[in-house]
Amino acid sequence: MTTTTIRIDYSAFPEGFDLSRPDAIAEVIEQALRESGIPAEASDVLSHLKIELPTAQLGAASRTLAEMRLI
């Protein structure tokens, strides 16, 4: 299985996300992706959020992230 990594800089996050709790943000995003059927892993990496997911599900993940106004 091929894996894709998406990196989103915290400065690009829309209002409504509590940037003081990056682990909680990662958990919320990971849960949203999983609810969409995407086995993703999200984690805090100092200046950005890192999301790893199967490349075959990149389109579906992009839709979910766009709905959350993250991309």
Distance bins in CASP14 RR format, pairs under 12 A and 6 or more apart:
PFRMAT RR
TARGET T0000
AUTHOR 0000-0000-0000
RMODE 2
METHOD distances of the structure
MODEL  1
1 39 0 0 0 0 1 0 0 0 0 0 0
1 52 0 0 0 0 0 1 0 0 0 0 0
1 53 0 0 0 0 0 1 0 0 0 0 0
1 54 1 0 1 0 0 0 0 0 0 0 0
1 55 1 0 0 1 0 0 0 0 0 0 0
1 56 1 0 0 1 0 0 0 0 0 0 0
1 57 0 0 0 0 0 1 0 0 0 0 0
2 52 0 0 0 0 0 1 0 0 0 0 0
2 53 0 0 0 0 0 1 0 0 0 0 0
2 54 1 0 0 1 0 0 0 0 0 0 0
2 55 1 0 1 0 0 0 0 0 0 0 0
2 56 1 0 0 1 0 0 0 0 0 0 0
2 57 0 0 0 0 0 1 0 0 0 0 0
2 58 0 0 0 0 1 0 0 0 0 0 0
3 39 0 0 0 0 0 1 0 0 0 0 0
3 40 0 0 0 0 1 0 0 0 0 0 0
3 41 0 0 0 0 1 0 0 0 0 0 0
3 50 0 0 0 0 0 1 0 0 0 0 0
3 51 0 0 0 0 0 1 0 0 0 0 0
3 52 1 0 1 0 0 0 0 0 0 0 0
3 53 1 0 0 1 0 0 0 0 0 0 0
3 54 1 0 0 1 0 0 0 0 0 0 0
3 55 1 0 0 1 0 0 0 0 0 0 0
3 56 0 0 0 0 1 0 0 0 0 0 0
3 57 0 0 0 0 0 1 0 0 0 0 0
3 58 0 0 0 0 0 1 0 0 0 0 0
3 61 0 0 0 0 0 1 0 0 0 0 0
4 38 0 0 0 0 0 1 0 0 0 0 0
4 40 0 0 0 0 1 0 0 0 0 0 0
4 41 0 0 0 0 0 1 0 0 0 0 0
4 50 0 0 0 0 0 1 0 0 0 0 0
4 51 0 0 0 0 1 0 0 0 0 0 0
4 52 1 0 0 1 0 0 0 0 0 0 0
4 53 1 0 1 0 0 0 0 0 0 0 0
4 54 1 0 0 1 0 0 0 0 0 0 0
4 55 1 0 1 0 0 0 0 0 0 0 0
4 56 0 0 0 0 1 0 0 0 0 0 0
4 57 0 0 0 0 1 0 0 0 0 0 0
4 58 1 0 1 0 0 0 0 0 0 0 0
4 59 0 0 0 0 1 0 0 0 0 0 0
4 60 0 0 0 0 0 1 0 0 0 0 0
4 61 0 0 0 0 1 0 0 0 0 0 0
4 62 0 0 0 0 0 1 0 0 0 0 0
5 40 0 0 0 0 0 1 0 0 0 0 0
5 41 0 0 0 0 1 0 0 0 0 0 0
5 42 0 0 0 0 0 1 0 0 0 0 0
5 43 0 0 0 0 0 1 0 0 0 0 0
5 45 0 0 0 0 0 1 0 0 0 0 0
5 48 0 0 0 0 0 1 0 0 0 0 0
5 49 0 0 0 0 0 1 0 0 0 0 0
5 50 1 0 0 1 0 0 0 0 0 0 0
5 51 1 0 0 1 0 0 0 0 0 0 0
5 52 1 0 1 0 0 0 0 0 0 0 0
5 53 0 0 0 0 1 0 0 0 0 0 0
5 54 0 0 0 0 0 1 0 0 0 0 0
5 55 0 0 0 0 1 0 0 0 0 0 0
5 58 0 0 0 0 0 1 0 0 0 0 0
5 61 0 0 0 0 0 1 0 0 0 0 0
6 12 0 0 0 0 0 1 0 0 0 0 0
6 29 0 0 0 0 1 0 0 0 0 0 0
6 30 0 0 0 0 0 1 0 0 0 0 0
6 33 0 0 0 0 0 1 0 0 0 0 0
6 38 0 0 0 0 0 1 0 0 0 0 0
6 40 0 0 0 0 1 0 0 0 0 0 0
6 41 0 0 0 0 0 1 0 0 0 0 0
6 42 0 0 0 0 1 0 0 0 0 0 0
6 43 0 0 0 0 0 1 0 0 0 0 0
6 45 0 0 0 0 0 1 0 0 0 0 0
6 48 0 0 0 0 1 0 0 0 0 0 0
6 49 0 0 0 0 1 0 0 0 0 0 0
6 50 1 0 0 1 0 0 0 0 0 0 0
6 51 1 0 1 0 0 0 0 0 0 0 0
6 52 1 0 0 1 0 0 0 0 0 0 0
6 53 1 0 0 1 0 0 0 0 0 0 0
6 55 0 0 0 0 0 1 0 0 0 0 0
6 57 0 0 0 0 0 1 0 0 0 0 0
6 58 0 0 0 0 1 0 0 0 0 0 0
6 59 0 0 0 0 0 1 0 0 0 0 0
6 61 1 0 0 1 0 0 0 0 0 0 0
6 62 0 0 0 0 1 0 0 0 0 0 0
6 64 0 0 0 0 0 1 0 0 0 0 0
6 65 1 0 0 1 0 0 0 0 0 0 0
6 66 0 0 0 0 0 1 0 0 0 0 0
6 70 0 0 0 0 1 0 0 0 0 0 0
6 71 1 0 0 1 0 0 0 0 0 0 0
7 42 0 0 0 0 0 1 0 0 0 0 0
7 43 0 0 0 0 0 1 0 0 0 0 0
7 44 0 0 0 0 0 1 0 0 0 0 0
7 45 1 0 0 1 0 0 0 0 0 0 0
7 46 0 0 0 0 0 1 0 0 0 0 0
7 47 0 0 0 0 1 0 0 0 0 0 0
7 48 1 0 1 0 0 0 0 0 0 0 0
7 49 1 0 0 1 0 0 0 0 0 0 0
7 50 1 0 1 0 0 0 0 0 0 0 0
7 51 1 0 0 1 0 0 0 0 0 0 0
7 52 0 0 0 0 0 1 0 0 0 0 0
7 65 0 0 0 0 0 1 0 0 0 0 0
7 70 0 0 0 0 0 1 0 0 0 0 0
7 71 0 0 0 0 0 1 0 0 0 0 0
8 14 0 0 0 0 0 1 0 0 0 0 0
8 17 0 0 0 0 0 1 0 0 0 0 0
8 19 0 0 0 0 0 1 0 0 0 0 0
8 22 0 0 0 0 0 1 0 0 0 0 0
8 25 0 0 0 0 1 0 0 0 0 0 0
8 26 0 0 0 0 0 1 0 0 0 0 0
8 29 0 0 0 0 1 0 0 0 0 0 0
8 42 0 0 0 0 1 0 0 0 0 0 0
8 43 0 0 0 0 0 1 0 0 0 0 0
8 44 0 0 0 0 0 1 0 0 0 0 0
8 45 0 0 0 0 0 1 0 0 0 0 0
8 47 0 0 0 0 0 1 0 0 0 0 0
8 48 1 0 1 0 0 0 0 0 0 0 0
8 49 1 0 1 0 0 0 0 0 0 0 0
8 50 0 0 0 0 1 0 0 0 0 0 0
8 51 1 0 0 1 0 0 0 0 0 0 0
8 61 0 0 0 0 0 1 0 0 0 0 0
8 62 0 0 0 0 0 1 0 0 0 0 0
8 65 1 0 0 1 0 0 0 0 0 0 0
8 66 0 0 0 0 0 1 0 0 0 0 0
8 68 0 0 0 0 0 1 0 0 0 0 0
8 69 0 0 0 0 0 1 0 0 0 0 0
8 70 1 0 1 0 0 0 0 0 0 0 0
8 71 1 0 0 1 0 0 0 0 0 0 0
9 19 0 0 0 0 0 1 0 0 0 0 0
9 22 0 0 0 0 0 1 0 0 0 0 0
9 45 0 0 0 0 0 1 0 0 0 0 0
9 46 0 0 0 0 0 1 0 0 0 0 0
9 47 1 0 0 1 0 0 0 0 0 0 0
9 48 1 0 1 0 0 0 0 0 0 0 0
9 49 0 0 0 0 1 0 0 0 0 0 0
9 50 0 0 0 0 0 1 0 0 0 0 0
9 70 0 0 0 0 0 1 0 0 0 0 0
9 71 0 0 0 0 0 1 0 0 0 0 0
10 17 0 0 0 0 1 0 0 0 0 0 0
10 18 0 0 0 0 0 1 0 0 0 0 0
10 19 1 0 1 0 0 0 0 0 0 0 0
10 20 0 0 0 0 0 1 0 0 0 0 0
10 21 0 0 0 0 0 1 0 0 0 0 0
10 22 1 0 0 1 0 0 0 0 0 0 0
10 25 0 0 0 0 1 0 0 0 0 0 0
10 26 0 0 0 0 0 1 0 0 0 0 0
10 44 0 0 0 0 1 0 0 0 0 0 0
10 45 0 0 0 0 1 0 0 0 0 0 0
10 46 0 0 0 0 1 0 0 0 0 0 0
10 47 1 0 0 1 0 0 0 0 0 0 0
10 48 1 0 0 1 0 0 0 0 0 0 0
10 49 1 0 0 1 0 0 0 0 0 0 0
10 50 0 0 0 0 0 1 0 0 0 0 0
10 70 0 0 0 0 0 1 0 0 0 0 0
11 17 0 0 0 0 0 1 0 0 0 0 0
11 19 0 0 0 0 1 0 0 0 0 0 0
11 47 0 0 0 0 1 0 0 0 0 0 0
11 48 0 0 0 0 1 0 0 0 0 0 0
11 49 0 0 0 0 0 1 0 0 0 0 0
12 19 0 0 0 0 0 1 0 0 0 0 0
12 47 0 0 0 0 0 1 0 0 0 0 0
12 48 0 0 0 0 1 0 0 0 0 0 0
12 49 0 0 0 0 1 0 0 0 0 0 0
12 65 0 0 0 0 0 1 0 0 0 0 0
12 69 0 0 0 0 1 0 0 0 0 0 0
12 70 1 0 0 1 0 0 0 0 0 0 0
12 71 0 0 0 0 1 0 0 0 0 0 0
13 19 1 0 0 1 0 0 0 0 0 0 0
13 20 0 0 0 0 0 1 0 0 0 0 0
13 21 0 0 0 0 0 1 0 0 0 0 0
13 22 0 0 0 0 1 0 0 0 0 0 0
13 25 1 0 0 1 0 0 0 0 0 0 0
13 26 0 0 0 0 0 1 0 0 0 0 0
13 28 0 0 0 0 0 1 0 0 0 0 0
13 29 0 0 0 0 0 1 0 0 0 0 0
13 47 0 0 0 0 0 1 0 0 0 0 0
13 48 0 0 0 0 1 0 0 0 0 0 0
13 49 0 0 0 0 1 0 0 0 0 0 0
13 65 0 0 0 0 0 1 0 0 0 0 0
13 68 0 0 0 0 1 0 0 0 0 0 0
13 69 0 0 0 0 1 0 0 0 0 0 0
13 70 1 0 0 1 0 0 0 0 0 0 0
13 71 0 0 0 0 0 1 0 0 0 0 0
14 25 0 0 0 0 0 1 0 0 0 0 0
14 65 0 0 0 0 0 1 0 0 0 0 0
14 66 0 0 0 0 0 1 0 0 0 0 0
14 67 0 0 0 0 0 1 0 0 0 0 0
14 68 0 0 0 0 1 0 0 0 0 0 0
14 69 1 0 1 0 0 0 0 0 0 0 0
14 70 1 0 0 1 0 0 0 0 0 0 0
14 71 0 0 0 0 0 1 0 0 0 0 0
15 69 0 0 0 0 1 0 0 0 0 0 0
16 25 0 0 0 0 1 0 0 0 0 0 0
16 28 0 0 0 0 0 1 0 0 0 0 0
16 68 0 0 0 0 0 1 0 0 0 0 0
16 69 0 0 0 0 1 0 0 0 0 0 0
16 70 0 0 0 0 0 1 0 0 0 0 0
17 24 0 0 0 0 1 0 0 0 0 0 0
17 25 1 0 1 0 0 0 0 0 0 0 0
17 26 0 0 0 0 0 1 0 0 0 0 0
17 27 0 0 0 0 0 1 0 0 0 0 0
17 28 0 0 0 0 1 0 0 0 0 0 0
17 29 0 0 0 0 1 0 0 0 0 0 0
17 49 0 0 0 0 1 0 0 0 0 0 0
17 68 0 0 0 0 1 0 0 0 0 0 0
17 69 0 0 0 0 1 0 0 0 0 0 0
17 70 0 0 0 0 1 0 0 0 0 0 0
18 24 1 0 0 1 0 0 0 0 0 0 0
18 25 1 0 0 1 0 0 0 0 0 0 0
18 26 0 0 0 0 0 1 0 0 0 0 0
18 27 0 0 0 0 0 1 0 0 0 0 0
18 28 0 0 0 0 1 0 0 0 0 0 0
19 25 1 0 0 1 0 0 0 0 0 0 0
19 26 0 0 0 0 0 1 0 0 0 0 0
19 44 0 0 0 0 0 1 0 0 0 0 0
19 47 0 0 0 0 0 1 0 0 0 0 0
19 48 0 0 0 0 0 1 0 0 0 0 0
19 49 0 0 0 0 0 1 0 0 0 0 0
20 44 0 0 0 0 0 1 0 0 0 0 0
21 27 0 0 0 0 1 0 0 0 0 0 0
21 28 0 0 0 0 1 0 0 0 0 0 0
21 44 0 0 0 0 1 0 0 0 0 0 0
21 49 0 0 0 0 0 1 0 0 0 0 0
22 28 0 0 0 0 0 1 0 0 0 0 0
22 29 0 0 0 0 0 1 0 0 0 0 0
22 42 0 0 0 0 1 0 0 0 0 0 0
22 43 0 0 0 0 1 0 0 0 0 0 0
22 44 1 1 0 0 0 0 0 0 0 0 0
22 45 0 0 0 0 1 0 0 0 0 0 0
22 46 0 0 0 0 1 0 0 0 0 0 0
22 47 0 0 0 0 1 0 0 0 0 0 0
22 48 0 0 0 0 1 0 0 0 0 0 0
22 49 1 0 0 1 0 0 0 0 0 0 0
22 50 0 0 0 0 0 1 0 0 0 0 0
23 29 0 0 0 0 0 1 0 0 0 0 0
23 30 0 0 0 0 0 1 0 0 0 0 0
23 42 0 0 0 0 1 0 0 0 0 0 0
23 43 0 0 0 0 1 0 0 0 0 0 0
23 44 1 0 1 0 0 0 0 0 0 0 0
23 45 0 0 0 0 0 1 0 0 0 0 0
23 49 0 0 0 0 0 1 0 0 0 0 0
24 30 0 0 0 0 0 1 0 0 0 0 0
24 31 0 0 0 0 0 1 0 0 0 0 0
24 42 0 0 0 0 0 1 0 0 0 0 0
24 44 0 0 0 0 1 0 0 0 0 0 0
24 49 0 0 0 0 0 1 0 0 0 0 0
25 31 0 0 0 0 0 1 0 0 0 0 0
25 32 0 0 0 0 0 1 0 0 0 0 0
25 42 0 0 0 0 1 0 0 0 0 0 0
25 43 0 0 0 0 0 1 0 0 0 0 0
25 44 1 0 0 1 0 0 0 0 0 0 0
25 45 0 0 0 0 0 1 0 0 0 0 0
25 48 0 0 0 0 0 1 0 0 0 0 0
25 49 1 0 0 1 0 0 0 0 0 0 0
25 50 0 0 0 0 0 1 0 0 0 0 0
25 51 0 0 0 0 0 1 0 0 0 0 0
25 68 0 0 0 0 0 1 0 0 0 0 0
25 70 0 0 0 0 1 0 0 0 0 0 0
26 32 0 0 0 0 0 1 0 0 0 0 0
26 33 0 0 0 0 0 1 0 0 0 0 0
26 40 0 0 0 0 0 1 0 0 0 0 0
26 41 0 0 0 0 1 0 0 0 0 0 0
26 42 1 0 1 0 0 0 0 0 0 0 0
26 43 1 0 1 0 0 0 0 0 0 0 0
26 44 1 0 1 0 0 0 0 0 0 0 0
26 45 0 0 0 0 1 0 0 0 0 0 0
26 48 0 0 0 0 0 1 0 0 0 0 0
26 49 1 0 1 0 0 0 0 0 0 0 0
26 50 0 0 0 0 1 0 0 0 0 0 0
26 51 0 0 0 0 1 0 0 0 0 0 0
26 52 0 0 0 0 0 1 0 0 0 0 0
26 70 0 0 0 0 0 1 0 0 0 0 0
27 33 0 0 0 0 0 1 0 0 0 0 0
27 34 0 0 0 0 0 1 0 0 0 0 0
27 40 0 0 0 0 0 1 0 0 0 0 0
27 41 0 0 0 0 0 1 0 0 0 0 0
27 42 1 0 0 1 0 0 0 0 0 0 0
27 43 0 0 0 0 1 0 0 0 0 0 0
27 44 0 0 0 0 1 0 0 0 0 0 0
27 49 0 0 0 0 0 1 0 0 0 0 0
27 51 0 0 0 0 0 1 0 0 0 0 0
28 34 0 0 0 0 0 1 0 0 0 0 0
28 35 0 0 0 0 0 1 0 0 0 0 0
28 40 0 0 0 0 0 1 0 0 0 0 0
28 42 0 0 0 0 1 0 0 0 0 0 0
28 44 0 0 0 0 0 1 0 0 0 0 0
28 49 0 0 0 0 0 1 0 0 0 0 0
28 51 0 0 0 0 0 1 0 0 0 0 0
28 64 0 0 0 0 0 1 0 0 0 0 0
28 65 0 0 0 0 0 1 0 0 0 0 0
28 68 0 0 0 0 1 0 0 0 0 0 0
28 70 0 0 0 0 0 1 0 0 0 0 0
29 35 0 0 0 0 0 1 0 0 0 0 0
29 36 0 0 0 0 0 1 0 0 0 0 0
29 38 0 0 0 0 0 1 0 0 0 0 0
29 40 1 0 0 1 0 0 0 0 0 0 0
29 41 0 0 0 0 0 1 0 0 0 0 0
29 42 1 0 1 0 0 0 0 0 0 0 0
29 43 0 0 0 0 1 0 0 0 0 0 0
29 44 0 0 0 0 0 1 0 0 0 0 0
29 49 1 0 0 1 0 0 0 0 0 0 0
29 50 0 0 0 0 0 1 0 0 0 0 0
29 51 1 0 0 1 0 0 0 0 0 0 0
29 52 0 0 0 0 0 1 0 0 0 0 0
29 53 0 0 0 0 0 1 0 0 0 0 0
29 61 0 0 0 0 1 0 0 0 0 0 0
29 64 0 0 0 0 1 0 0 0 0 0 0
29 65 1 0 0 1 0 0 0 0 0 0 0
29 67 0 0 0 0 0 1 0 0 0 0 0
29 68 1 0 0 1 0 0 0 0 0 0 0
29 69 0 0 0 0 0 1 0 0 0 0 0
29 70 1 0 0 1 0 0 0 0 0 0 0
29 71 0 0 0 0 0 1 0 0 0 0 0
30 36 0 0 0 0 0 1 0 0 0 0 0
30 37 0 0 0 0 0 1 0 0 0 0 0
30 38 0 0 0 0 1 0 0 0 0 0 0
30 39 0 0 0 0 1 0 0 0 0 0 0
30 40 1 0 1 0 0 0 0 0 0 0 0
30 41 1 0 0 1 0 0 0 0 0 0 0
30 42 1 0 1 0 0 0 0 0 0 0 0
30 43 0 0 0 0 1 0 0 0 0 0 0
30 44 0 0 0 0 0 1 0 0 0 0 0
30 49 0 0 0 0 1 0 0 0 0 0 0
30 50 0 0 0 0 0 1 0 0 0 0 0
30 51 1 0 0 1 0 0 0 0 0 0 0
30 52 0 0 0 0 1 0 0 0 0 0 0
30 53 0 0 0 0 1 0 0 0 0 0 0
30 61 0 0 0 0 0 1 0 0 0 0 0
30 64 0 0 0 0 0 1 0 0 0 0 0
30 65 0 0 0 0 0 1 0 0 0 0 0
30 68 0 0 0 0 0 1 0 0 0 0 0
31 37 0 0 0 0 0 1 0 0 0 0 0
31 38 0 0 0 0 0 1 0 0 0 0 0
31 39 0 0 0 0 0 1 0 0 0 0 0
31 40 0 0 0 0 1 0 0 0 0 0 0
31 41 0 0 0 0 0 1 0 0 0 0 0
31 42 0 0 0 0 1 0 0 0 0 0 0
31 64 0 0 0 0 0 1 0 0 0 0 0
31 68 0 0 0 0 0 1 0 0 0 0 0
32 38 0 0 0 0 1 0 0 0 0 0 0
32 40 0 0 0 0 1 0 0 0 0 0 0
32 42 0 0 0 0 1 0 0 0 0 0 0
32 51 0 0 0 0 0 1 0 0 0 0 0
32 60 0 0 0 0 0 1 0 0 0 0 0
32 61 0 0 0 0 1 0 0 0 0 0 0
32 63 0 0 0 0 0 1 0 0 0 0 0
32 64 1 0 1 0 0 0 0 0 0 0 0
32 65 0 0 0 0 1 0 0 0 0 0 0
32 66 0 0 0 0 0 1 0 0 0 0 0
32 67 0 0 0 0 1 0 0 0 0 0 0
32 68 1 0 0 1 0 0 0 0 0 0 0
32 69 0 0 0 0 0 1 0 0 0 0 0
32 70 0 0 0 0 1 0 0 0 0 0 0
33 39 0 0 0 0 1 0 0 0 0 0 0
33 40 1 1 0 0 0 0 0 0 0 0 0
33 41 0 0 0 0 1 0 0 0 0 0 0
33 42 1 0 0 1 0 0 0 0 0 0 0
33 49 0 0 0 0 0 1 0 0 0 0 0
33 51 1 0 0 1 0 0 0 0 0 0 0
33 52 0 0 0 0 0 1 0 0 0 0 0
33 53 1 0 0 1 0 0 0 0 0 0 0
33 54 0 0 0 0 0 1 0 0 0 0 0
33 57 0 0 0 0 1 0 0 0 0 0 0
33 58 0 0 0 0 0 1 0 0 0 0 0
33 59 0 0 0 0 0 1 0 0 0 0 0
33 60 0 0 0 0 1 0 0 0 0 0 0
33 61 1 0 1 0 0 0 0 0 0 0 0
33 62 0 0 0 0 0 1 0 0 0 0 0
33 63 0 0 0 0 0 1 0 0 0 0 0
33 64 1 0 1 0 0 0 0 0 0 0 0
33 65 1 0 0 1 0 0 0 0 0 0 0
33 67 0 0 0 0 0 1 0 0 0 0 0
33 68 0 0 0 0 1 0 0 0 0 0 0
33 70 0 0 0 0 0 1 0 0 0 0 0
34 40 1 0 0 1 0 0 0 0 0 0 0
34 41 0 0 0 0 1 0 0 0 0 0 0
34 42 0 0 0 0 1 0 0 0 0 0 0
34 51 0 0 0 0 0 1 0 0 0 0 0
34 53 0 0 0 0 1 0 0 0 0 0 0
34 57 0 0 0 0 0 1 0 0 0 0 0
34 60 0 0 0 0 0 1 0 0 0 0 0
34 61 0 0 0 0 0 1 0 0 0 0 0
34 64 0 0 0 0 1 0 0 0 0 0 0
35 60 0 0 0 0 0 1 0 0 0 0 0
35 61 0 0 0 0 0 1 0 0 0 0 0
35 64 0 0 0 0 1 0 0 0 0 0 0
35 67 0 0 0 0 0 1 0 0 0 0 0
35 68 0 0 0 0 0 1 0 0 0 0 0
36 53 0 0 0 0 0 1 0 0 0 0 0
36 57 0 0 0 0 1 0 0 0 0 0 0
36 59 0 0 0 0 0 1 0 0 0 0 0
36 60 1 0 0 1 0 0 0 0 0 0 0
36 61 1 0 0 1 0 0 0 0 0 0 0
36 62 0 0 0 0 0 1 0 0 0 0 0
36 63 1 0 0 1 0 0 0 0 0 0 0
36 64 1 0 1 0 0 0 0 0 0 0 0
36 65 0 0 0 0 1 0 0 0 0 0 0
36 66 0 0 0 0 0 1 0 0 0 0 0
36 67 0 0 0 0 1 0 0 0 0 0 0
36 68 0 0 0 0 0 1 0 0 0 0 0
37 53 0 0 0 0 0 1 0 0 0 0 0
37 54 0 0 0 0 0 1 0 0 0 0 0
37 56 0 0 0 0 0 1 0 0 0 0 0
37 57 1 0 0 1 0 0 0 0 0 0 0
37 60 1 0 0 1 0 0 0 0 0 0 0
37 61 0 0 0 0 1 0 0 0 0 0 0
37 63 0 0 0 0 0 1 0 0 0 0 0
37 64 0 0 0 0 1 0 0 0 0 0 0
38 51 0 0 0 0 1 0 0 0 0 0 0
38 52 0 0 0 0 0 1 0 0 0 0 0
38 53 1 0 1 0 0 0 0 0 0 0 0
38 54 1 0 0 1 0 0 0 0 0 0 0
38 55 0 0 0 0 0 1 0 0 0 0 0
38 56 0 0 0 0 1 0 0 0 0 0 0
38 57 1 0 1 0 0 0 0 0 0 0 0
38 58 0 0 0 0 1 0 0 0 0 0 0
38 59 0 0 0 0 1 0 0 0 0 0 0
38 60 1 0 1 0 0 0 0 0 0 0 0
38 61 1 0 1 0 0 0 0 0 0 0 0
38 62 0 0 0 0 0 1 0 0 0 0 0
38 63 0 0 0 0 1 0 0 0 0 0 0
38 64 1 0 0 1 0 0 0 0 0 0 0
38 65 0 0 0 0 1 0 0 0 0 0 0
39 51 0 0 0 0 0 1 0 0 0 0 0
39 52 0 0 0 0 1 0 0 0 0 0 0
39 53 1 0 0 1 0 0 0 0 0 0 0
39 54 1 0 0 1 0 0 0 0 0 0 0
39 56 0 0 0 0 0 1 0 0 0 0 0
39 57 1 0 0 1 0 0 0 0 0 0 0
39 60 0 0 0 0 0 1 0 0 0 0 0
39 61 0 0 0 0 0 1 0 0 0 0 0
40 49 0 0 0 0 0 1 0 0 0 0 0
40 50 0 0 0 0 0 1 0 0 0 0 0
40 51 1 0 1 0 0 0 0 0 0 0 0
40 52 1 0 0 1 0 0 0 0 0 0 0
40 53 1 0 1 0 0 0 0 0 0 0 0
40 54 0 0 0 0 1 0 0 0 0 0 0
40 55 0 0 0 0 0 1 0 0 0 0 0
40 57 0 0 0 0 1 0 0 0 0 0 0
40 58 0 0 0 0 0 1 0 0 0 0 0
40 60 0 0 0 0 0 1 0 0 0 0 0
40 61 1 0 0 1 0 0 0 0 0 0 0
40 62 0 0 0 0 0 1 0 0 0 0 0
40 64 0 0 0 0 1 0 0 0 0 0 0
40 65 0 0 0 0 1 0 0 0 0 0 0
41 49 0 0 0 0 0 1 0 0 0 0 0
41 50 0 0 0 0 1 0 0 0 0 0 0
41 51 1 0 0 1 0 0 0 0 0 0 0
41 52 1 0 1 0 0 0 0 0 0 0 0
41 53 1 0 0 1 0 0 0 0 0 0 0
41 54 0 0 0 0 0 1 0 0 0 0 0
41 61 0 0 0 0 0 1 0 0 0 0 0
42 48 0 0 0 0 0 1 0 0 0 0 0
42 49 1 0 0 1 0 0 0 0 0 0 0
42 50 1 0 0 1 0 0 0 0 0 0 0
42 51 1 0 1 0 0 0 0 0 0 0 0
42 52 1 0 0 1 0 0 0 0 0 0 0
42 53 0 0 0 0 1 0 0 0 0 0 0
42 61 0 0 0 0 0 1 0 0 0 0 0
42 64 0 0 0 0 0 1 0 0 0 0 0
42 65 0 0 0 0 0 1 0 0 0 0 0
42 68 0 0 0 0 0 1 0 0 0 0 0
42 70 0 0 0 0 0 1 0 0 0 0 0
43 49 1 0 0 1 0 0 0 0 0 0 0
43 50 1 0 1 0 0 0 0 0 0 0 0
43 51 0 0 0 0 1 0 0 0 0 0 0
43 52 0 0 0 0 1 0 0 0 0 0 0
44 50 1 0 0 1 0 0 0 0 0 0 0
44 51 0 0 0 0 0 1 0 0 0 0 0
45 51 0 0 0 0 0 1 0 0 0 0 0
45 52 0 0 0 0 0 1 0 0 0 0 0
48 70 0 0 0 0 0 1 0 0 0 0 0
49 65 0 0 0 0 0 1 0 0 0 0 0
49 68 0 0 0 0 0 1 0 0 0 0 0
49 70 0 0 0 0 1 0 0 0 0 0 0
49 71 0 0 0 0 0 1 0 0 0 0 0
51 57 0 0 0 0 0 1 0 0 0 0 0
51 58 0 0 0 0 0 1 0 0 0 0 0
51 61 1 0 0 1 0 0 0 0 0 0 0
51 62 0 0 0 0 0 1 0 0 0 0 0
51 64 0 0 0 0 0 1 0 0 0 0 0
51 65 1 0 0 1 0 0 0 0 0 0 0
51 68 0 0 0 0 0 1 0 0 0 0 0
51 70 0 0 0 0 1 0 0 0 0 0 0
51 71 0 0 0 0 0 1 0 0 0 0 0
52 58 0 0 0 0 0 1 0 0 0 0 0
52 61 0 0 0 0 0 1 0 0 0 0 0
53 59 0 0 0 0 1 0 0 0 0 0 0
53 60 0 0 0 0 1 0 0 0 0 0 0
53 61 1 0 1 0 0 0 0 0 0 0 0
53 62 0 0 0 0 0 1 0 0 0 0 0
53 64 0 0 0 0 0 1 0 0 0 0 0
53 65 0 0 0 0 0 1 0 0 0 0 0
54 60 0 0 0 0 1 0 0 0 0 0 0
54 61 0 0 0 0 1 0 0 0 0 0 0
55 61 0 0 0 0 1 0 0 0 0 0 0
55 62 0 0 0 0 0 1 0 0 0 0 0
57 63 0 0 0 0 0 1 0 0 0 0 0
57 64 0 0 0 0 1 0 0 0 0 0 0
57 65 0 0 0 0 0 1 0 0 0 0 0
58 64 0 0 0 0 0 1 0 0 0 0 0
58 65 0 0 0 0 0 1 0 0 0 0 0
58 71 0 0 0 0 0 1 0 0 0 0 0
59 65 0 0 0 0 1 0 0 0 0 0 0
59 66 0 0 0 0 1 0 0 0 0 0 0
59 71 0 0 0 0 0 1 0 0 0 0 0
60 66 0 0 0 0 0 1 0 0 0 0 0
60 67 0 0 0 0 0 1 0 0 0 0 0
61 67 0 0 0 0 0 1 0 0 0 0 0
61 68 0 0 0 0 0 1 0 0 0 0 0
61 70 0 0 0 0 0 1 0 0 0 0 0
61 71 0 0 0 0 1 0 0 0 0 0 0
62 68 0 0 0 0 0 1 0 0 0 0 0
62 70 0 0 0 0 1 0 0 0 0 0 0
62 71 1 0 0 1 0 0 0 0 0 0 0
63 70 0 0 0 0 0 1 0 0 0 0 0
63 71 0 0 0 0 1 0 0 0 0 0 0
64 70 0 0 0 0 1 0 0 0 0 0 0
64 71 0 0 0 0 1 0 0 0 0 0 0
65 71 1 0 1 0 0 0 0 0 0 0 0
END
